Amino acid sequence: MQISKNLTLDECTHSNTAIKLGIVNNNPTLDAIENMKLLAEKVFEPIRDHFKAPIYVSSVYRGIPLNVAIGGSKTSQHVAGQAMDIDMGDKQKPSNFEIFQYIKKNLVFDQLIWELGTDKNPSWVHVSYSKTHNRKQVLKAKKNQLGKTFYENF
């Protein structure tokens, strides 16, 4: 099933962690599928069109069992199909930094998070979109001395 022109439901629900842990039910509700379609239309496809290159998502939909297993937030928008993590890894172009900057300057979004990494490039980019209210909240994820992740306005 296509979520958008360049994104499939399989890509949105795939999880290496779920496979590793034997979580077999990472199936979205119809509402979550509609949210993923909107997220793809408003965020994913504009990024892909702008850079004219494949964009790699590492996480989109997470059912509650998977979200709990990875230690995700209880209010994670991934559970509703409203968030995606983009990770270009070592691909040549565009970089996670370039994608982050493009989203920040050009797109409507609810949350945009610079996820760890360095001051020059995040390890991945988290972005969410809501059909009812988009806060344009920009955050930077960091680790404290105990290794716990926290977020600061960016």
Phi and psi in radians as a Rosetta constraint file:
Dihedral C 1 N 2 CA 2 C 2 CIRCULARHARMONIC -1.516 0.35
Dihedral N 2 CA 2 C 2 N 3 CIRCULARHARMONIC 2.287 0.35
Dihedral C 2 N 3 CA 3 C 3 CIRCULARHARMONIC -1.495 0.35
Dihedral N 3 CA 3 C 3 N 4 CIRCULARHARMONIC -0.637 0.35
Dihedral C 3 N 4 CA 4 C 4 CIRCULARHARMONIC -2.679 0.35
Dihedral N 4 CA 4 C 4 N 5 CIRCULARHARMONIC -3.053 0.35
Dihedral C 4 N 5 CA 5 C 5 CIRCULARHARMONIC -0.947 0.35
Dihedral N 5 CA 5 C 5 N 6 CIRCULARHARMONIC -0.699 0.35
Dihedral C 5 N 6 CA 6 C 6 CIRCULARHARMONIC -2.092 0.35
Dihedral N 6 CA 6 C 6 N 7 CIRCULARHARMONIC 0.330 0.35
Dihedral C 6 N 7 CA 7 C 7 CIRCULARHARMONIC -2.458 0.35
Dihedral N 7 CA 7 C 7 N 8 CIRCULARHARMONIC 2.251 0.35
Dihedral C 7 N 8 CA 8 C 8 CIRCULARHARMONIC -1.822 0.35
Dihedral N 8 CA 8 C 8 N 9 CIRCULARHARMONIC 2.811 0.35
Dihedral C 8 N 9 CA 9 C 9 CIRCULARHARMONIC -1.069 0.35
Dihedral N 9 CA 9 C 9 N 10 CIRCULARHARMONIC -0.674 0.35
Dihedral C 9 N 10 CA 10 C 10 CIRCULARHARMONIC -1.033 0.35
Dihedral N 10 CA 10 C 10 N 11 CIRCULARHARMONIC -0.733 0.35
Dihedral C 10 N 11 CA 11 C 11 CIRCULARHARMONIC -1.120 0.35
Dihedral N 11 CA 11 C 11 N 12 CIRCULARHARMONIC -0.620 0.35
Dihedral C 11 N 12 CA 12 C 12 CIRCULARHARMONIC -1.317 0.35
Dihedral N 12 CA 12 C 12 N 13 CIRCULARHARMONIC -0.415 0.35
Dihedral C 12 N 13 CA 13 C 13 CIRCULARHARMONIC -1.895 0.35
Dihedral N 13 CA 13 C 13 N 14 CIRCULARHARMONIC -0.137 0.35
Dihedral C 13 N 14 CA 14 C 14 CIRCULARHARMONIC -1.156 0.35
Dihedral N 14 CA 14 C 14 N 15 CIRCULARHARMONIC 2.429 0.35
Dihedral C 14 N 15 CA 15 C 15 CIRCULARHARMONIC -2.643 0.35
Dihedral N 15 CA 15 C 15 N 16 CIRCULARHARMONIC 2.036 0.35
Dihedral C 15 N 16 CA 16 C 16 CIRCULARHARMONIC -1.081 0.35
Dihedral N 16 CA 16 C 16 N 17 CIRCULARHARMONIC -0.620 0.35
Dihedral C 16 N 17 CA 17 C 17 CIRCULARHARMONIC -1.125 0.35
Dihedral N 17 CA 17 C 17 N 18 CIRCULARHARMONIC -0.757 0.35
Dihedral C 17 N 18 CA 18 C 18 CIRCULARHARMONIC -1.061 0.35
Dihedral N 18 CA 18 C 18 N 19 CIRCULARHARMONIC -0.746 0.35
Dihedral C 18 N 19 CA 19 C 19 CIRCULARHARMONIC -1.086 0.35
Dihedral N 19 CA 19 C 19 N 20 CIRCULARHARMONIC -0.830 0.35
Dihedral C 19 N 20 CA 20 C 20 CIRCULARHARMONIC -1.042 0.35
Dihedral N 20 CA 20 C 20 N 21 CIRCULARHARMONIC -0.693 0.35
Dihedral C 20 N 21 CA 21 C 21 CIRCULARHARMONIC -1.574 0.35
Dihedral N 21 CA 21 C 21 N 22 CIRCULARHARMONIC -0.029 0.35
Dihedral C 21 N 22 CA 22 C 22 CIRCULARHARMONIC 1.313 0.35
Dihedral N 22 CA 22 C 22 N 23 CIRCULARHARMONIC 0.400 0.35
Dihedral C 22 N 23 CA 23 C 23 CIRCULARHARMONIC -1.438 0.35
Dihedral N 23 CA 23 C 23 N 24 CIRCULARHARMONIC 1.901 0.35
Dihedral C 23 N 24 CA 24 C 24 CIRCULARHARMONIC -1.712 0.35
Dihedral N 24 CA 24 C 24 N 25 CIRCULARHARMONIC -0.247 0.35
Dihedral C 24 N 25 CA 25 C 25 CIRCULARHARMONIC -1.908 0.35
Dihedral N 25 CA 25 C 25 N 26 CIRCULARHARMONIC 1.494 0.35
Dihedral C 25 N 26 CA 26 C 26 CIRCULARHARMONIC -2.018 0.35
Dihedral N 26 CA 26 C 26 N 27 CIRCULARHARMONIC 0.877 0.35
Dihedral C 26 N 27 CA 27 C 27 CIRCULARHARMONIC -1.704 0.35
Dihedral N 27 CA 27 C 27 N 28 CIRCULARHARMONIC 2.156 0.35
Dihedral C 27 N 28 CA 28 C 28 CIRCULARHARMONIC -1.311 0.35
Dihedral N 28 CA 28 C 28 N 29 CIRCULARHARMONIC 2.704 0.35
Dihedral C 28 N 29 CA 29 C 29 CIRCULARHARMONIC -1.289 0.35
Dihedral N 29 CA 29 C 29 N 30 CIRCULARHARMONIC 2.952 0.35
Dihedral C 29 N 30 CA 30 C 30 CIRCULARHARMONIC -1.091 0.35
Dihedral N 30 CA 30 C 30 N 31 CIRCULARHARMONIC -0.646 0.35
Dihedral C 30 N 31 CA 31 C 31 CIRCULARHARMONIC -1.088 0.35
Dihedral N 31 CA 31 C 31 N 32 CIRCULARHARMONIC -0.748 0.35
Dihedral C 31 N 32 CA 32 C 32 CIRCULARHARMONIC -1.120 0.35
Dihedral N 32 CA 32 C 32 N 33 CIRCULARHARMONIC -0.665 0.35
Dihedral C 32 N 33 CA 33 C 33 CIRCULARHARMONIC -1.115 0.35
Dihedral N 33 CA 33 C 33 N 34 CIRCULARHARMONIC -0.752 0.35
Dihedral C 33 N 34 CA 34 C 34 CIRCULARHARMONIC -1.085 0.35
Dihedral N 34 CA 34 C 34 N 35 CIRCULARHARMONIC -0.699 0.35
Dihedral C 34 N 35 CA 35 C 35 CIRCULARHARMONIC -1.110 0.35
Dihedral N 35 CA 35 C 35 N 36 CIRCULARHARMONIC -0.714 0.35
Dihedral C 35 N 36 CA 36 C 36 CIRCULARHARMONIC -1.127 0.35
Dihedral N 36 CA 36 C 36 N 37 CIRCULARHARMONIC -0.660 0.35
Dihedral C 36 N 37 CA 37 C 37 CIRCULARHARMONIC -1.099 0.35
Dihedral N 37 CA 37 C 37 N 38 CIRCULARHARMONIC -0.747 0.35
Dihedral C 37 N 38 CA 38 C 38 CIRCULARHARMONIC -1.165 0.35
Dihedral N 38 CA 38 C 38 N 39 CIRCULARHARMONIC -0.750 0.35
Dihedral C 38 N 39 CA 39 C 39 CIRCULARHARMONIC -1.033 0.35
Dihedral N 39 CA 39 C 39 N 40 CIRCULARHARMONIC -0.760 0.35
Dihedral C 39 N 40 CA 40 C 40 CIRCULARHARMONIC -1.131 0.35
Dihedral N 40 CA 40 C 40 N 41 CIRCULARHARMONIC -0.746 0.35
Dihedral C 40 N 41 CA 41 C 41 CIRCULARHARMONIC -1.137 0.35
Dihedral N 41 CA 41 C 41 N 42 CIRCULARHARMONIC -0.770 0.35
Dihedral C 41 N 42 CA 42 C 42 CIRCULARHARMONIC -1.535 0.35
Dihedral N 42 CA 42 C 42 N 43 CIRCULARHARMONIC -0.381 0.35
Dihedral C 42 N 43 CA 43 C 43 CIRCULARHARMONIC -2.188 0.35
Dihedral N 43 CA 43 C 43 N 44 CIRCULARHARMONIC -1.037 0.35
Dihedral C 43 N 44 CA 44 C 44 CIRCULARHARMONIC -1.067 0.35
Dihedral N 44 CA 44 C 44 N 45 CIRCULARHARMONIC -0.934 0.35
Dihedral C 44 N 45 CA 45 C 45 CIRCULARHARMONIC -1.133 0.35
Dihedral N 45 CA 45 C 45 N 46 CIRCULARHARMONIC -0.702 0.35
Dihedral C 45 N 46 CA 46 C 46 CIRCULARHARMONIC -1.062 0.35
Dihedral N 46 CA 46 C 46 N 47 CIRCULARHARMONIC -0.637 0.35
Dihedral C 46 N 47 CA 47 C 47 CIRCULARHARMONIC -1.127 0.35
Dihedral N 47 CA 47 C 47 N 48 CIRCULARHARMONIC -0.842 0.35
Dihedral C 47 N 48 CA 48 C 48 CIRCULARHARMONIC -1.075 0.35
Dihedral N 48 CA 48 C 48 N 49 CIRCULARHARMONIC -0.756 0.35
Dihedral C 48 N 49 CA 49 C 49 CIRCULARHARMONIC -1.127 0.35
Dihedral N 49 CA 49 C 49 N 50 CIRCULARHARMONIC -0.711 0.35
Dihedral C 49 N 50 CA 50 C 50 CIRCULARHARMONIC -1.115 0.35
Dihedral N 50 CA 50 C 50 N 51 CIRCULARHARMONIC -0.840 0.35
Dihedral C 50 N 51 CA 51 C 51 CIRCULARHARMONIC -1.502 0.35
Dihedral N 51 CA 51 C 51 N 52 CIRCULARHARMONIC -0.217 0.35
Dihedral C 51 N 52 CA 52 C 52 CIRCULARHARMONIC 0.907 0.35
Dihedral N 52 CA 52 C 52 N 53 CIRCULARHARMONIC 0.807 0.35
Dihedral C 52 N 53 CA 53 C 53 CIRCULARHARMONIC -2.660 0.35
Dihedral N 53 CA 53 C 53 N 54 CIRCULARHARMONIC 2.717 0.35
Dihedral C 53 N 54 CA 54 C 54 CIRCULARHARMONIC -1.056 0.35
Dihedral N 54 CA 54 C 54 N 55 CIRCULARHARMONIC 2.503 0.35
Dihedral C 54 N 55 CA 55 C 55 CIRCULARHARMONIC -2.076 0.35
Dihedral N 55 CA 55 C 55 N 56 CIRCULARHARMONIC 2.257 0.35
Dihedral C 55 N 56 CA 56 C 56 CIRCULARHARMONIC -1.762 0.35
Dihedral N 56 CA 56 C 56 N 57 CIRCULARHARMONIC 2.146 0.35
Dihedral C 56 N 57 CA 57 C 57 CIRCULARHARMONIC -1.775 0.35
Dihedral N 57 CA 57 C 57 N 58 CIRCULARHARMONIC 2.325 0.35
Dihedral C 57 N 58 CA 58 C 58 CIRCULARHARMONIC -1.731 0.35
Dihedral N 58 CA 58 C 58 N 59 CIRCULARHARMONIC -0.332 0.35
Dihedral C 58 N 59 CA 59 C 59 CIRCULARHARMONIC -2.800 0.35
Dihedral N 59 CA 59 C 59 N 60 CIRCULARHARMONIC 2.287 0.35
Dihedral C 59 N 60 CA 60 C 60 CIRCULARHARMONIC -2.199 0.35
Dihedral N 60 CA 60 C 60 N 61 CIRCULARHARMONIC -1.473 0.35
Dihedral C 60 N 61 CA 61 C 61 CIRCULARHARMONIC -1.493 0.35
Dihedral N 61 CA 61 C 61 N 62 CIRCULARHARMONIC 2.355 0.35
Dihedral C 61 N 62 CA 62 C 62 CIRCULARHARMONIC -2.301 0.35
Dihedral N 62 CA 62 C 62 N 63 CIRCULARHARMONIC 2.038 0.35
Dihedral C 62 N 63 CA 63 C 63 CIRCULARHARMONIC -1.138 0.35
Dihedral N 63 CA 63 C 63 N 64 CIRCULARHARMONIC 2.861 0.35
Dihedral C 63 N 64 CA 64 C 64 CIRCULARHARMONIC -0.982 0.35
Dihedral N 64 CA 64 C 64 N 65 CIRCULARHARMONIC -0.798 0.35
Dihedral C 64 N 65 CA 65 C 65 CIRCULARHARMONIC -1.024 0.35
Dihedral N 65 CA 65 C 65 N 66 CIRCULARHARMONIC -0.704 0.35
Dihedral C 65 N 66 CA 66 C 66 CIRCULARHARMONIC -1.208 0.35
Dihedral N 66 CA 66 C 66 N 67 CIRCULARHARMONIC -0.746 0.35
Dihedral C 66 N 67 CA 67 C 67 CIRCULARHARMONIC -1.065 0.35
Dihedral N 67 CA 67 C 67 N 68 CIRCULARHARMONIC -0.735 0.35
Dihedral C 67 N 68 CA 68 C 68 CIRCULARHARMONIC -1.124 0.35
Dihedral N 68 CA 68 C 68 N 69 CIRCULARHARMONIC -0.766 0.35
Dihedral C 68 N 69 CA 69 C 69 CIRCULARHARMONIC -1.064 0.35
Dihedral N 69 CA 69 C 69 N 70 CIRCULARHARMONIC -0.591 0.35
Dihedral C 69 N 70 CA 70 C 70 CIRCULARHARMONIC -1.593 0.35
Dihedral N 70 CA 70 C 70 N 71 CIRCULARHARMONIC -0.019 0.35
Dihedral C 70 N 71 CA 71 C 71 CIRCULARHARMONIC 1.364 0.35
Dihedral N 71 CA 71 C 71 N 72 CIRCULARHARMONIC 0.474 0.35
Dihedral C 71 N 72 CA 72 C 72 CIRCULARHARMONIC -1.210 0.35
Dihedral N 72 CA 72 C 72 N 73 CIRCULARHARMONIC 2.775 0.35
Dihedral C 72 N 73 CA 73 C 73 CIRCULARHARMONIC -1.040 0.35
Dihedral N 73 CA 73 C 73 N 74 CIRCULARHARMONIC 2.513 0.35
Dihedral C 73 N 74 CA 74 C 74 CIRCULARHARMONIC -1.131 0.35
Dihedral N 74 CA 74 C 74 N 75 CIRCULARHARMONIC -0.376 0.35
Dihedral C 74 N 75 CA 75 C 75 CIRCULARHARMONIC -1.856 0.35
Dihedral N 75 CA 75 C 75 N 76 CIRCULARHARMONIC 0.356 0.35
Dihedral C 75 N 76 CA 76 C 76 CIRCULARHARMONIC -0.977 0.35
Dihedral N 76 CA 76 C 76 N 77 CIRCULARHARMONIC 2.285 0.35
Dihedral C 76 N 77 CA 77 C 77 CIRCULARHARMONIC -1.278 0.35
Dihedral N 77 CA 77 C 77 N 78 CIRCULARHARMONIC -0.225 0.35
Dihedral C 77 N 78 CA 78 C 78 CIRCULARHARMONIC -1.063 0.35
Dihedral N 78 CA 78 C 78 N 79 CIRCULARHARMONIC -0.628 0.35
Dihedral C 78 N 79 CA 79 C 79 CIRCULARHARMONIC -1.119 0.35
Dihedral N 79 CA 79 C 79 N 80 CIRCULARHARMONIC -0.511 0.35
Dihedral C 79 N 80 CA 80 C 80 CIRCULARHARMONIC -1.651 0.35
Dihedral N 80 CA 80 C 80 N 81 CIRCULARHARMONIC 0.014 0.35
Dihedral C 80 N 81 CA 81 C 81 CIRCULARHARMONIC 1.307 0.35
Dihedral N 81 CA 81 C 81 N 82 CIRCULARHARMONIC 0.369 0.35
Dihedral C 81 N 82 CA 82 C 82 CIRCULARHARMONIC -1.775 0.35
Dihedral N 82 CA 82 C 82 N 83 CIRCULARHARMONIC 0.035 0.35
Dihedral C 82 N 83 CA 83 C 83 CIRCULARHARMONIC -2.376 0.35
Dihedral N 83 CA 83 C 83 N 84 CIRCULARHARMONIC 2.654 0.35
Dihedral C 83 N 84 CA 84 C 84 CIRCULARHARMONIC -2.447 0.35
Dihedral N 84 CA 84 C 84 N 85 CIRCULARHARMONIC 2.600 0.35
Dihedral C 84 N 85 CA 85 C 85 CIRCULARHARMONIC -1.868 0.35
Dihedral N 85 CA 85 C 85 N 86 CIRCULARHARMONIC 2.196 0.35
Dihedral C 85 N 86 CA 86 C 86 CIRCULARHARMONIC -1.882 0.35
Dihedral N 86 CA 86 C 86 N 87 CIRCULARHARMONIC 2.258 0.35
Dihedral C 86 N 87 CA 87 C 87 CIRCULARHARMONIC -2.447 0.35
Dihedral N 87 CA 87 C 87 N 88 CIRCULARHARMONIC 1.867 0.35
Dihedral C 87 N 88 CA 88 C 88 CIRCULARHARMONIC -1.419 0.35
Dihedral N 88 CA 88 C 88 N 89 CIRCULARHARMONIC -0.136 0.35
Dihedral C 88 N 89 CA 89 C 89 CIRCULARHARMONIC 0.931 0.35
Dihedral N 89 CA 89 C 89 N 90 CIRCULARHARMONIC -2.271 0.35
Dihedral C 89 N 90 CA 90 C 90 CIRCULARHARMONIC -1.733 0.35
Dihedral N 90 CA 90 C 90 N 91 CIRCULARHARMONIC 0.331 0.35
Dihedral C 90 N 91 CA 91 C 91 CIRCULARHARMONIC -1.095 0.35
Dihedral N 91 CA 91 C 91 N 92 CIRCULARHARMONIC 2.664 0.35
Dihedral C 91 N 92 CA 92 C 92 CIRCULARHARMONIC -1.180 0.35
Dihedral N 92 CA 92 C 92 N 93 CIRCULARHARMONIC -0.925 0.35
Dihedral C 92 N 93 CA 93 C 93 CIRCULARHARMONIC -2.579 0.35
Dihedral N 93 CA 93 C 93 N 94 CIRCULARHARMONIC 2.583 0.35
Dihedral C 93 N 94 CA 94 C 94 CIRCULARHARMONIC -1.387 0.35
Dihedral N 94 CA 94 C 94 N 95 CIRCULARHARMONIC 2.855 0.35
Dihedral C 94 N 95 CA 95 C 95 CIRCULARHARMONIC -1.498 0.35
Dihedral N 95 CA 95 C 95 N 96 CIRCULARHARMONIC 2.879 0.35
Dihedral C 95 N 96 CA 96 C 96 CIRCULARHARMONIC -0.997 0.35
Dihedral N 96 CA 96 C 96 N 97 CIRCULARHARMONIC -0.679 0.35
Dihedral C 96 N 97 CA 97 C 97 CIRCULARHARMONIC -1.024 0.35
Dihedral N 97 CA 97 C 97 N 98 CIRCULARHARMONIC -0.835 0.35
Dihedral C 97 N 98 CA 98 C 98 CIRCULARHARMONIC -1.107 0.35
Dihedral N 98 CA 98 C 98 N 99 CIRCULARHARMONIC -0.696 0.35
Dihedral C 98 N 99 CA 99 C 99 CIRCULARHARMONIC -1.144 0.35
Dihedral N 99 CA 99 C 99 N 100 CIRCULARHARMONIC -0.777 0.35
Dihedral C 99 N 100 CA 100 C 100 CIRCULARHARMONIC -0.993 0.35
Dihedral N 100 CA 100 C 100 N 101 CIRCULARHARMONIC -0.856 0.35
Dihedral C 100 N 101 CA 101 C 101 CIRCULARHARMONIC -1.117 0.35
Dihedral N 101 CA 101 C 101 N 102 CIRCULARHARMONIC -0.703 0.35
Dihedral C 101 N 102 CA 102 C 102 CIRCULARHARMONIC -1.086 0.35
Dihedral N 102 CA 102 C 102 N 103 CIRCULARHARMONIC -0.841 0.35
Dihedral C 102 N 103 CA 103 C 103 CIRCULARHARMONIC -1.036 0.35
Dihedral N 103 CA 103 C 103 N 104 CIRCULARHARMONIC -0.856 0.35
Dihedral C 103 N 104 CA 104 C 104 CIRCULARHARMONIC -1.001 0.35
Dihedral N 104 CA 104 C 104 N 105 CIRCULARHARMONIC -0.731 0.35
Dihedral C 104 N 105 CA 105 C 105 CIRCULARHARMONIC -1.538 0.35
Dihedral N 105 CA 105 C 105 N 106 CIRCULARHARMONIC -0.359 0.35
Dihedral C 105 N 106 CA 106 C 106 CIRCULARHARMONIC -2.189 0.35
Dihedral N 106 CA 106 C 106 N 107 CIRCULARHARMONIC -0.328 0.35
Dihedral C 106 N 107 CA 107 C 107 CIRCULARHARMONIC -2.031 0.35
Dihedral N 107 CA 107 C 107 N 108 CIRCULARHARMONIC 2.728 0.35
Dihedral C 107 N 108 CA 108 C 108 CIRCULARHARMONIC -1.488 0.35
Dihedral N 108 CA 108 C 108 N 109 CIRCULARHARMONIC 2.368 0.35
Dihedral C 108 N 109 CA 109 C 109 CIRCULARHARMONIC -2.683 0.35
Dihedral N 109 CA 109 C 109 N 110 CIRCULARHARMONIC 2.879 0.35
Dihedral C 109 N 110 CA 110 C 110 CIRCULARHARMONIC -1.559 0.35
Dihedral N 110 CA 110 C 110 N 111 CIRCULARHARMONIC -1.062 0.35
Dihedral C 110 N 111 CA 111 C 111 CIRCULARHARMONIC -2.226 0.35
Dihedral N 111 CA 111 C 111 N 112 CIRCULARHARMONIC 2.507 0.35
Dihedral C 111 N 112 CA 112 C 112 CIRCULARHARMONIC -2.294 0.35
Dihedral N 112 CA 112 C 112 N 113 CIRCULARHARMONIC 2.126 0.35
Dihedral C 112 N 113 CA 113 C 113 CIRCULARHARMONIC -2.174 0.35
Dihedral N 113 CA 113 C 113 N 114 CIRCULARHARMONIC 2.215 0.35
Dihedral C 113 N 114 CA 114 C 114 CIRCULARHARMONIC -1.391 0.35
Dihedral N 114 CA 114 C 114 N 115 CIRCULARHARMONIC 1.822 0.35
Dihedral C 114 N 115 CA 115 C 115 CIRCULARHARMONIC -1.579 0.35
Dihedral N 115 CA 115 C 115 N 116 CIRCULARHARMONIC 1.824 0.35
Dihedral C 115 N 116 CA 116 C 116 CIRCULARHARMONIC 0.867 0.35
Dihedral N 116 CA 116 C 116 N 117 CIRCULARHARMONIC -2.368 0.35
Dihedral C 116 N 117 CA 117 C 117 CIRCULARHARMONIC 1.297 0.35
Dihedral N 117 CA 117 C 117 N 118 CIRCULARHARMONIC -2.496 0.35
Dihedral C 117 N 118 CA 118 C 118 CIRCULARHARMONIC -2.080 0.35
Dihedral N 118 CA 118 C 118 N 119 CIRCULARHARMONIC -3.138 0.35
Dihedral C 118 N 119 CA 119 C 119 CIRCULARHARMONIC -1.237 0.35
Dihedral N 119 CA 119 C 119 N 120 CIRCULARHARMONIC -0.244 0.35
Dihedral C 119 N 120 CA 120 C 120 CIRCULARHARMONIC -1.754 0.35
Dihedral N 120 CA 120 C 120 N 121 CIRCULARHARMONIC -0.382 0.35
Dihedral C 120 N 121 CA 121 C 121 CIRCULARHARMONIC -2.777 0.35
Dihedral N 121 CA 121 C 121 N 122 CIRCULARHARMONIC 2.192 0.35
Dihedral C 121 N 122 CA 122 C 122 CIRCULARHARMONIC -1.265 0.35
Dihedral N 122 CA 122 C 122 N 123 CIRCULARHARMONIC 2.737 0.35
Dihedral C 122 N 123 CA 123 C 123 CIRCULARHARMONIC -1.140 0.35
Dihedral N 123 CA 123 C 123 N 124 CIRCULARHARMONIC -0.625 0.35
Dihedral C 123 N 124 CA 124 C 124 CIRCULARHARMONIC -2.777 0.35
Dihedral N 124 CA 124 C 124 N 125 CIRCULARHARMONIC 2.970 0.35
Dihedral C 124 N 125 CA 125 C 125 CIRCULARHARMONIC -2.044 0.35
Dihedral N 125 CA 125 C 125 N 126 CIRCULARHARMONIC 2.183 0.35
Dihedral C 125 N 126 CA 126 C 126 CIRCULARHARMONIC -1.749 0.35
Dihedral N 126 CA 126 C 126 N 127 CIRCULARHARMONIC 2.295 0.35
Dihedral C 126 N 127 CA 127 C 127 CIRCULARHARMONIC -2.472 0.35
Dihedral N 127 CA 127 C 127 N 128 CIRCULARHARMONIC 2.452 0.35
Dihedral C 127 N 128 CA 128 C 128 CIRCULARHARMONIC -2.278 0.35
Dihedral N 128 CA 128 C 128 N 129 CIRCULARHARMONIC 2.778 0.35
Dihedral C 128 N 129 CA 129 C 129 CIRCULARHARMONIC -2.483 0.35
Dihedral N 129 CA 129 C 129 N 130 CIRCULARHARMONIC 2.359 0.35
Dihedral C 129 N 130 CA 130 C 130 CIRCULARHARMONIC -2.082 0.35
Dihedral N 130 CA 130 C 130 N 131 CIRCULARHARMONIC 2.414 0.35
Dihedral C 130 N 131 CA 131 C 131 CIRCULARHARMONIC -1.268 0.35
Dihedral N 131 CA 131 C 131 N 132 CIRCULARHARMONIC -0.252 0.35
Dihedral C 131 N 132 CA 132 C 132 CIRCULARHARMONIC -1.907 0.35
Dihedral N 132 CA 132 C 132 N 133 CIRCULARHARMONIC -0.556 0.35
Dihedral C 132 N 133 CA 133 C 133 CIRCULARHARMONIC -2.754 0.35
Dihedral N 133 CA 133 C 133 N 134 CIRCULARHARMONIC 2.077 0.35
Dihedral C 133 N 134 CA 134 C 134 CIRCULARHARMONIC -2.017 0.35
Dihedral N 134 CA 134 C 134 N 135 CIRCULARHARMONIC 1.991 0.35
Dihedral C 134 N 135 CA 135 C 135 CIRCULARHARMONIC -1.429 0.35
Dihedral N 135 CA 135 C 135 N 136 CIRCULARHARMONIC -0.257 0.35
Dihedral C 135 N 136 CA 136 C 136 CIRCULARHARMONIC 0.940 0.35
Dihedral N 136 CA 136 C 136 N 137 CIRCULARHARMONIC 0.724 0.35
Dihedral C 136 N 137 CA 137 C 137 CIRCULARHARMONIC -1.445 0.35
Dihedral N 137 CA 137 C 137 N 138 CIRCULARHARMONIC 2.183 0.35
Dihedral C 137 N 138 CA 138 C 138 CIRCULARHARMONIC -2.001 0.35
Dihedral N 138 CA 138 C 138 N 139 CIRCULARHARMONIC 2.150 0.35
Dihedral C 138 N 139 CA 139 C 139 CIRCULARHARMONIC -2.249 0.35
Dihedral N 139 CA 139 C 139 N 140 CIRCULARHARMONIC 2.813 0.35
Dihedral C 139 N 140 CA 140 C 140 CIRCULARHARMONIC -2.198 0.35
Dihedral N 140 CA 140 C 140 N 141 CIRCULARHARMONIC 2.191 0.35
Dihedral C 140 N 141 CA 141 C 141 CIRCULARHARMONIC -1.470 0.35
Dihedral N 141 CA 141 C 141 N 142 CIRCULARHARMONIC 2.381 0.35
Dihedral C 141 N 142 CA 142 C 142 CIRCULARHARMONIC -2.399 0.35
Dihedral N 142 CA 142 C 142 N 143 CIRCULARHARMONIC 2.911 0.35
Dihedral C 142 N 143 CA 143 C 143 CIRCULARHARMONIC -1.947 0.35
Dihedral N 143 CA 143 C 143 N 144 CIRCULARHARMONIC 2.412 0.35
Dihedral C 143 N 144 CA 144 C 144 CIRCULARHARMONIC -1.497 0.35
Dihedral N 144 CA 144 C 144 N 145 CIRCULARHARMONIC -3.055 0.35
Dihedral C 144 N 145 CA 145 C 145 CIRCULARHARMONIC -1.119 0.35
Dihedral N 145 CA 145 C 145 N 146 CIRCULARHARMONIC -0.392 0.35
Dihedral C 145 N 146 CA 146 C 146 CIRCULARHARMONIC -1.615 0.35
Dihedral N 146 CA 146 C 146 N 147 CIRCULARHARMONIC 0.025 0.35
Dihedral C 146 N 147 CA 147 C 147 CIRCULARHARMONIC 1.490 0.35
Dihedral N 147 CA 147 C 147 N 148 CIRCULARHARMONIC 0.137 0.35
Dihedral C 147 N 148 CA 148 C 148 CIRCULARHARMONIC -1.491 0.35
Dihedral N 148 CA 148 C 148 N 149 CIRCULARHARMONIC 2.376 0.35
Dihedral C 148 N 149 CA 149 C 149 CIRCULARHARMONIC -1.354 0.35
Dihedral N 149 CA 149 C 149 N 150 CIRCULARHARMONIC 2.389 0.35
Dihedral C 149 N 150 CA 150 C 150 CIRCULARHARMONIC -2.390 0.35
Dihedral N 150 CA 150 C 150 N 151 CIRCULARHARMONIC 2.908 0.35
Dihedral C 150 N 151 CA 151 C 151 CIRCULARHARMONIC -2.178 0.35
Dihedral N 151 CA 151 C 151 N 152 CIRCULARHARMONIC 2.432 0.35
Dihedral C 151 N 152 CA 152 C 152 CIRCULARHARMONIC -2.149 0.35
Dihedral N 152 CA 152 C 152 N 153 CIRCULARHARMONIC 2.634 0.35
Dihedral C 152 N 153 CA 153 C 153 CIRCULARHARMONIC -1.074 0.35
Dihedral N 153 CA 153 C 153 N 154 CIRCULARHARMONIC 2.502 0.35
